[in-house]
Amino acid sequence: MFYDVEDIYYKNRITYSNKKMVDNCDLVICYVDMKSYKSGAKTAVNYALKQNKKVINLYEENNK
């Protein structure tokens, strides 16, 4: 899935795309270490949770 990001500042393009993906889905399936200090994937997962999206994090399931 591609989003028009040409007008977005280049350092914000991935974050913008991640938010658009979350906005256009009902379920987020990811593999993210939520204990990591700073991560674009972690930011996207937190955004999904704030948007009340269902999140399945395979990282947590593999490390139980």
Order of alpha helices (4+ residues) and beta strands (2+ residues): alpha-beta-alpha-beta-alpha
